[in-house]
Amino acid sequence: MPRQLFGTDGIRGVAGEYPLDERTVHAVGRSLGDWAVARHGRGSEILIGMDTRESGPLLAAQVAGGVQQAGARVRFAGLLTTPGVACLTRSRDFVAGVMISASHNPYQDNGIKVFDHSGFKLPDEQEHALEQEIFALLVAGLDPVAATLEPDAGLDEAYLDYLISTFPHRLEGMRLVVDCANGAASCLAPTLLRRLGAEVIPSGCSPDGRNINLDCGALHLEGLRQKVLERGADAGVAFDGDADRAMFVSGSGRKVDGDGMLLLTGRYLQSKGKLADANRQDTIVATVMSNYGLEGALQKLGIRLLRTSVGDKYVLEEMVRCGAALGGEQSGHVIFREYATTGDGLLTALRVLEVVRETGRNLDQLTSDLKVYPQLLVNVRVKEKRPLDGIESVQEQIRAAMTAFDGAGRVLVRFSGTEPLARVMVEGPDSASVEQYAHRIARAVEHELGV
């Protein structure tokens, strides 16, 4: 049976509405607490963190109330990034970690992400088991009680100390524009980079509960680019709302996305003899969304590229399976297995800056061999997620595109795992044909499934 609550990145929806209504959120906490007590005994401790959405404190209190009702304990980190929760869950005596966030979504949305003690997101089968208990609790009836939470101020400091311990250089003389999307990294990222000696020009660091991801952050780089050029910065870095992804802008104003970061850090790790997988083959794991230009650049370096379904969770699963040290998504989720069990925007920024510092080359120079094929992503809001391979009109347009590209392009049409969207990605040899076929396919999807 497919999962009904958990998507590719936890439970997500509009705060206050199912599945993020009071009873369901309390049931999530209760089922997680029952799971913790059954495996580790009463008094087992679960870590909870959140981003800056105005709905975060109430959702955190509702989850905590369920956990405590089951006989487990809660430590509340307050504002912390998703990878910060994963890092502390793994390094401390927490049996699980919970992050209250909807990542890059607008403030009205929120979500619940769960990590086990290993720092990994729960596997699909464990999420399915939790779902069954959640539904059973809802049917049996429950009395939601919100816990009173006080943040432990030392937890975010411990996370920053860990990040700093991984960085062997200083950043004096480097000017960086840092856009935190008015999200979880709003205090952490500027503090981290300043401690390492950088001159930091903050942007998107004034959260008010409703401006998270609003025309800023990793999905909106225009303002970051403008500030980099205006202030003569060496680079700009942007995070999303929960800071599990990062995107860069070079000193010349050029975007460096996840593909660019995989190339420059992959080449660096290869030079250090740290890129080999379990079969001693230099390997990077990415998703089907990564540009063919990345694959071509890596081939010239003798690096194999393995592709997975979209979602850093699936990238990590493949990395574990084959023993790869580096993987990520074009969207900026990059995983360095030597240091973390999930995409971590702050850690990614440090790894990129490490390459810049050690090589003495800027981001433009480090990604000059990445020939990016024109690629367009069109989102179509849908009323249902019917199997696309059974919709002939959509398949007809896909076949037409592939025939026209004659092996020199790609088409990927899939449903979002977190939103009611169909995503149409077309990649090809020239922008005009890419745009033409992307919109043709999108119109066919909209005609069949559109709201």
C-alpha positions as CSV (number, residue, x, y, z in Angstrom):
1,M,0.0,0.0,0.0
2,P,1.5,3.4,-0.9
3,R,2.1,5.9,1.9
4,Q,-0.6,8.5,2.3
5,L,0.9,11.0,4.7
6,F,4.6,10.9,4.0
7,G,5.9,12.2,0.7
8,T,9.5,12.4,-0.6
9,D,10.4,14.8,2.2
10,G,8.2,14.0,5.2
11,I,4.6,15.2,5.8
12,R,3.7,18.5,4.2
13,G,0.6,20.6,3.8
14,V,-1.1,23.9,4.8
15,A,-0.6,24.5,8.5
16,G,-3.8,23.9,10.5
17,E,-5.4,21.8,7.7
18,Y,-5.2,18.0,7.4
19,P,-2.6,16.4,7.6
20,L,-1.2,19.3,9.7
21,D,-4.4,19.7,11.8
22,E,-4.1,19.5,15.6
23,R,-5.3,15.9,16.0
24,T,-3.1,14.5,13.2
25,V,0.0,16.3,14.3
26,H,-0.5,15.1,17.9
27,A,-1.0,11.6,16.5
28,V,2.3,11.9,14.6
29,G,4.1,12.8,17.9
30,R,2.3,10.0,19.8
31,S,3.2,7.3,17.2
32,L,6.8,8.5,17.2
33,G,6.9,8.4,21.0
34,D,5.4,4.9,21.0
35,W,8.0,3.8,18.5
36,A,10.8,5.3,20.7
37,V,9.5,3.8,23.9
38,A,9.0,0.4,22.3
39,R,12.6,0.3,21.1
40,H,14.5,2.3,23.7
41,G,12.4,2.4,26.8
42,R,10.5,5.1,28.7
43,G,12.3,8.4,29.0
44,S,13.9,8.1,25.5
45,E,14.6,11.6,24.2
46,I,13.6,13.1,20.9
47,L,15.0,16.3,19.5
48,I,12.6,18.9,17.9
49,G,13.7,21.9,15.8
50,M,11.8,24.3,13.5
51,D,12.3,27.0,10.9
52,T,10.8,30.6,11.1
53,R,7.2,30.0,10.0
54,E,4.6,31.5,12.3
55,S,3.0,28.1,12.6
56,G,6.2,26.4,13.8
57,P,5.9,26.8,17.5
58,L,2.3,25.4,17.7
59,L,3.2,22.4,15.5
60,A,6.3,21.7,17.5
61,A,4.2,21.9,20.8
62,Q,1.6,19.5,19.3
63,V,4.2,17.0,18.2
64,A,5.9,17.3,21.6
65,G,2.6,16.7,23.4
66,G,2.1,13.5,21.6
67,V,5.7,12.3,22.3
68,Q,5.4,13.1,26.0
69,Q,2.0,11.4,26.2
70,A,3.7,8.2,25.0
71,G,6.3,8.3,27.8
72,A,9.2,9.7,25.8
73,R,11.0,13.1,26.5
74,V,11.6,16.1,24.2
75,R,14.5,18.5,23.8
76,F,13.6,21.6,21.9
77,A,16.2,23.3,19.8
78,G,14.0,26.2,18.7
79,L,15.2,27.7,15.4
80,L,17.6,25.3,13.8
81,T,18.2,24.0,10.2
82,T,17.0,20.6,9.1
83,P,20.6,19.3,8.7
84,G,21.3,20.8,12.1
85,V,18.6,18.5,13.6
86,A,20.0,15.5,11.7
87,C,23.6,16.3,12.9
88,L,22.6,16.6,16.5
89,T,20.3,13.6,16.5
90,R,23.3,11.5,15.2
91,S,25.9,13.0,17.5
92,R,23.9,13.2,20.8
93,D,21.8,10.6,22.7
94,F,18.6,11.4,20.8
95,V,16.7,8.3,19.5
96,A,15.0,10.5,16.8
97,G,14.9,14.0,15.5
98,V,11.9,16.0,14.2
99,M,12.1,19.1,12.0
100,I,9.1,21.4,11.6
101,S,9.6,22.9,8.2
102,A,8.2,23.0,4.6
103,S,11.7,23.8,3.2
104,H,11.3,26.0,0.1
105,N,7.5,26.4,0.3
106,P,5.7,29.6,1.3
107,Y,4.9,30.4,4.9
108,Q,1.4,29.1,4.8
109,D,2.7,25.6,4.4
110,N,4.6,23.6,6.9
111,G,5.8,20.0,7.4
112,I,7.2,17.3,9.6
113,K,10.5,15.6,8.8
114,V,11.7,12.7,11.0
115,F,15.3,11.3,11.4
116,D,16.3,8.3,13.4
117,H,19.4,8.2,15.6
118,S,21.6,7.5,12.6
119,G,20.8,10.9,11.2
120,F,19.1,9.4,8.2
121,K,15.5,10.1,7.2
122,L,13.2,7.2,8.0
123,P,13.1,4.5,5.3
124,D,9.8,4.2,3.4
125,E,8.8,1.0,5.3
126,Q,9.2,2.8,8.7
127,E,7.1,5.7,7.5
128,H,4.4,3.3,6.4
129,A,4.4,1.7,9.8
130,L,4.1,5.1,11.5
131,E,1.2,6.0,9.2
132,Q,-0.7,2.9,10.2
133,E,-0.5,3.8,13.9
134,I,-1.4,7.4,13.2
135,F,-4.6,6.3,11.4
136,A,-5.3,3.9,14.2
137,L,-4.9,6.6,16.8
138,L,-7.2,8.9,14.9
139,V,-9.9,6.3,14.6
140,A,-9.7,5.3,18.3
141,G,-9.9,8.9,19.3
142,L,-7.3,11.0,21.2
143,D,-7.1,14.1,23.3
144,P,-4.5,16.5,21.8
145,V,-2.4,18.2,24.4
146,A,0.3,20.8,23.4
147,A,3.5,20.7,25.4
148,T,5.2,23.8,26.8
149,L,8.6,24.1,25.2
150,E,11.7,26.1,26.1
151,P,14.5,26.2,23.6
152,D,17.9,24.8,24.6
153,A,20.3,27.6,23.5
154,G,23.3,25.3,23.5
155,L,22.2,23.1,20.7
156,D,22.7,25.5,17.8
157,E,26.1,26.4,19.2
158,A,27.1,22.7,19.2
159,Y,26.0,22.5,15.5
160,L,28.1,25.5,14.6
161,D,31.1,24.2,16.5
162,Y,30.9,20.9,14.5
163,L,30.7,22.8,11.1
164,I,33.8,24.9,12.1
165,S,35.7,21.8,13.0
166,T,35.4,20.5,9.4
167,F,36.9,23.6,7.9
168,P,40.7,23.8,7.7
169,H,41.1,27.4,6.4
170,R,40.3,31.0,7.3
171,L,38.2,33.3,5.1
172,E,39.9,36.7,5.9
173,G,39.8,38.9,2.8
174,M,36.8,37.2,1.4
175,R,33.6,39.3,0.9
176,L,30.4,37.2,0.8
177,V,26.7,38.1,0.3
178,V,24.7,35.6,2.3
179,D,20.9,35.2,1.6
180,C,19.2,33.1,4.3
181,A,15.7,33.2,2.8
182,N,14.4,34.7,6.1
183,G,14.6,31.1,7.3
184,A,16.3,28.8,9.7
185,A,19.9,29.9,8.8
186,S,19.2,33.6,9.3
187,C,21.4,33.8,12.4
188,L,23.5,30.7,11.9
189,A,25.0,31.3,8.5
190,P,26.3,34.9,9.0
191,T,27.6,33.8,12.4
192,L,29.4,30.8,11.0
193,L,31.1,32.7,8.2
194,R,32.1,35.7,10.3
195,R,33.7,33.3,12.9
196,L,35.8,32.0,10.0
197,G,36.9,35.5,9.1
198,A,34.8,36.4,6.1
199,E,33.2,39.8,5.6
200,V,29.5,39.0,5.5
201,I,26.8,41.1,3.7
202,P,23.5,39.7,5.1
203,S,20.4,39.5,3.0
204,G,17.1,37.7,3.8
205,C,18.1,37.5,7.5
206,S,15.1,39.3,9.0
207,P,12.3,36.7,9.5
208,D,8.9,37.8,10.6
209,G,7.1,34.5,10.4
210,R,5.6,35.2,7.0
211,N,8.5,36.2,4.7
212,I,10.3,32.9,4.6
213,N,11.4,32.2,1.0
214,L,9.5,35.3,-0.2
215,D,11.4,36.6,-3.3
216,C,14.7,35.5,-1.7
217,G,16.8,32.5,-0.9
218,A,17.9,29.6,-3.1
219,L,14.8,29.8,-5.4
220,H,15.1,33.5,-6.0
221,L,18.7,34.5,-6.8
222,E,18.0,37.8,-8.6
223,G,18.5,39.9,-5.5
224,L,21.6,38.0,-4.4
225,R,23.1,38.5,-7.9
226,Q,22.4,42.2,-7.8
227,K,24.0,42.6,-4.3
228,V,27.1,40.6,-5.4
229,L,27.6,42.9,-8.4
230,E,26.8,46.1,-6.5
231,R,29.1,45.3,-3.5
232,G,31.9,43.7,-5.5
233,A,31.7,40.5,-3.5
234,D,33.8,37.4,-4.2
235,A,30.6,35.3,-4.3
236,G,27.1,35.1,-2.9
237,V,25.4,32.1,-1.3
238,A,21.7,31.5,-0.8
239,F,19.9,28.9,1.3
240,D,16.3,27.8,1.4
241,G,13.9,28.1,4.3
242,D,15.4,25.1,6.3
243,A,18.9,25.5,4.8
244,D,19.3,21.9,3.5
245,R,20.3,23.3,0.2
246,A,22.6,26.1,-1.1
247,M,23.0,27.9,-4.3
248,F,26.0,30.2,-5.3
249,V,26.4,33.3,-7.4
250,S,29.9,33.9,-8.7
251,G,31.7,37.3,-8.5
252,S,30.7,37.9,-12.1
253,G,27.0,37.3,-11.3
254,R,26.7,33.8,-12.8
255,K,24.6,31.1,-11.0
256,V,26.4,28.1,-9.7
257,D,23.8,25.4,-8.9
258,G,24.0,21.9,-7.5
259,D,25.5,20.6,-10.8
260,G,28.3,23.2,-10.7
261,M,29.0,22.4,-7.0
262,L,29.1,18.6,-7.7
263,L,31.6,19.2,-10.5
264,L,34.0,21.5,-8.6
265,T,33.9,19.5,-5.3
266,G,34.0,16.2,-7.1
267,R,37.1,17.1,-9.0
268,Y,38.7,18.3,-5.7
269,L,37.8,15.1,-3.9
270,Q,39.2,13.1,-6.8
271,S,42.5,15.0,-6.6
272,K,42.6,14.0,-2.9
273,G,41.8,10.3,-3.6
274,K,38.5,10.6,-1.8
275,L,35.9,10.1,-4.5
276,A,36.2,6.3,-5.0
277,D,33.1,4.2,-4.3
278,A,33.1,0.7,-2.9
279,N,34.4,-0.7,-6.2
280,R,37.2,1.8,-6.3
281,Q,35.6,3.8,-9.1
282,D,35.3,7.5,-8.9
283,T,31.6,8.1,-8.6
284,I,29.1,10.9,-8.0
285,V,25.4,10.3,-7.5
286,A,22.8,12.8,-8.9
287,T,19.2,12.7,-10.0
288,V,17.5,12.6,-13.3
289,M,17.2,16.4,-13.1
290,S,21.0,17.0,-13.4
291,N,22.0,18.6,-16.6
292,Y,23.7,16.4,-19.3
293,G,26.5,18.9,-19.3
294,L,27.5,17.7,-15.8
295,E,27.6,14.1,-17.1
296,G,29.8,15.1,-20.0
297,A,32.2,17.1,-17.8
298,L,32.5,14.3,-15.3
299,Q,33.1,11.7,-18.1
300,K,36.2,13.7,-19.2
301,L,37.5,13.4,-15.7
302,G,36.9,9.7,-15.6
303,I,34.1,10.1,-13.0
304,R,31.0,8.0,-13.3
305,L,27.6,9.7,-12.7
306,L,24.8,7.5,-11.3
307,R,21.2,9.0,-11.5
308,T,18.3,8.4,-9.1
309,S,14.7,9.6,-8.8
310,V,14.3,13.2,-7.6
311,G,14.8,13.6,-3.8
312,D,17.9,13.9,-1.8
313,K,16.6,10.9,0.2
314,Y,17.0,8.7,-2.9
315,V,20.4,10.2,-3.7
316,L,21.6,9.2,-0.2
317,E,20.2,5.7,-0.5
318,E,22.1,5.1,-3.7
319,M,25.3,6.7,-2.1
320,V,25.0,4.2,0.8
321,R,24.3,1.3,-1.6
322,C,27.4,1.9,-3.8
323,G,29.6,3.5,-1.2
324,A,29.9,6.9,-2.9
325,A,31.3,9.9,-1.0
326,L,29.5,12.7,-2.9
327,G,26.0,13.1,-4.3
328,G,23.3,15.7,-4.8
329,E,20.7,17.5,-6.7
330,Q,20.7,20.3,-9.2
331,S,18.5,22.3,-6.8
332,G,21.4,22.6,-4.3
333,H,21.0,19.6,-2.0
334,V,24.6,18.3,-1.8
335,I,25.6,15.4,0.4
336,F,29.1,14.9,1.7
337,R,29.1,11.5,3.4
338,E,32.3,12.1,5.2
339,Y,30.6,14.8,7.2
340,A,26.8,14.4,7.1
341,T,23.8,12.1,6.4
342,T,21.7,14.7,4.6
343,G,22.0,17.7,2.4
344,D,23.3,20.6,4.4
345,G,23.5,24.1,2.9
346,L,25.9,25.5,5.4
347,L,28.2,22.5,5.1
348,T,28.0,22.7,1.3
349,A,29.0,26.4,1.4
350,L,32.1,25.5,3.5
351,R,33.1,22.7,1.1
352,V,32.8,25.0,-1.9
353,L,34.7,27.7,-0.1
354,E,37.4,25.2,0.9
355,V,38.0,24.4,-2.8
356,V,38.1,28.2,-3.6
357,R,40.5,28.8,-0.8
358,E,42.8,25.9,-1.5
359,T,43.0,26.2,-5.3
360,G,43.1,30.0,-5.4
361,R,40.5,29.9,-8.2
362,N,37.1,31.6,-8.3
363,L,33.8,30.0,-9.0
364,D,33.8,31.0,-12.7
365,Q,37.2,29.3,-13.2
366,L,36.2,26.2,-11.2
367,T,33.1,25.6,-13.3
368,S,34.4,26.8,-16.7
369,D,34.3,23.3,-18.2
370,L,30.6,22.8,-17.4
371,K,28.7,23.2,-20.7
372,V,25.1,23.6,-19.6
373,Y,22.5,22.3,-22.1
374,P,19.4,24.5,-22.3
375,Q,16.9,23.2,-19.8
376,L,13.4,24.4,-18.9
377,L,11.2,23.3,-16.0
378,V,7.5,24.0,-16.3
379,N,5.2,23.4,-13.3
380,V,1.6,22.5,-13.9
381,R,-0.9,22.6,-11.0
382,V,-3.0,19.4,-11.1
383,K,-6.2,18.2,-9.6
384,E,-5.1,14.6,-9.5
385,K,-2.0,12.5,-10.0
386,R,-3.0,10.0,-12.6
387,P,-0.2,7.8,-14.1
388,L,1.3,9.9,-16.9
389,D,2.4,6.9,-19.0
390,G,-1.3,6.1,-19.5
391,I,-2.2,9.5,-20.9
392,E,-1.8,9.3,-24.7
393,S,-1.9,13.0,-25.5
394,V,1.0,13.6,-23.1
395,Q,3.0,10.7,-24.4
396,E,2.4,11.9,-28.0
397,Q,4.0,15.2,-27.2
398,I,6.9,13.6,-25.4
399,R,7.6,11.3,-28.4
400,A,7.5,14.3,-30.7
401,A,10.1,16.1,-28.6
402,M,12.4,13.0,-28.4
403,T,12.2,12.5,-32.2
404,A,13.1,16.2,-32.8
405,F,16.1,16.0,-30.4
406,D,17.4,12.8,-32.1
407,G,19.3,11.6,-29.0
408,A,20.6,15.1,-28.1
409,G,18.0,15.9,-25.4
410,R,15.9,14.6,-22.6
411,V,12.3,14.9,-21.4
412,L,11.2,14.1,-17.8
413,V,7.6,14.5,-16.7
414,R,6.9,13.6,-13.1
415,F,4.7,14.6,-10.2
416,S,6.0,16.6,-7.2
417,G,6.3,14.5,-4.1
418,T,5.3,17.5,-1.9
419,E,2.9,19.7,-3.9
420,P,-0.1,19.2,-6.3
421,L,2.2,19.8,-9.3
422,A,3.3,18.0,-12.4
423,R,6.8,19.0,-13.3
424,V,7.8,19.0,-17.0
425,M,11.6,19.2,-17.6
426,V,12.9,19.4,-21.2
427,E,16.6,19.6,-22.0
428,G,18.0,19.9,-25.5
429,P,20.6,21.4,-27.9
430,D,19.0,24.9,-28.2
431,S,16.7,27.1,-26.1
432,A,14.0,27.6,-28.8
433,S,13.2,23.9,-29.3
434,V,13.5,23.3,-25.5
435,E,10.9,26.0,-24.8
436,Q,8.6,24.9,-27.6
437,Y,8.4,21.3,-26.5
438,A,8.3,22.0,-22.8
439,H,5.2,24.2,-23.2
440,R,3.6,21.7,-25.7
441,I,3.9,18.9,-23.1
442,A,2.8,21.2,-20.3
443,R,-0.3,22.2,-22.2
444,A,-1.1,18.5,-22.8
445,V,-0.7,17.8,-19.0
446,E,-2.8,20.8,-18.1
447,H,-5.6,19.8,-20.5
448,E,-5.8,16.3,-19.0
449,L,-5.1,17.0,-15.3
450,G,-5.1,20.7,-14.7
451,V,-7.0,22.4,-12.0
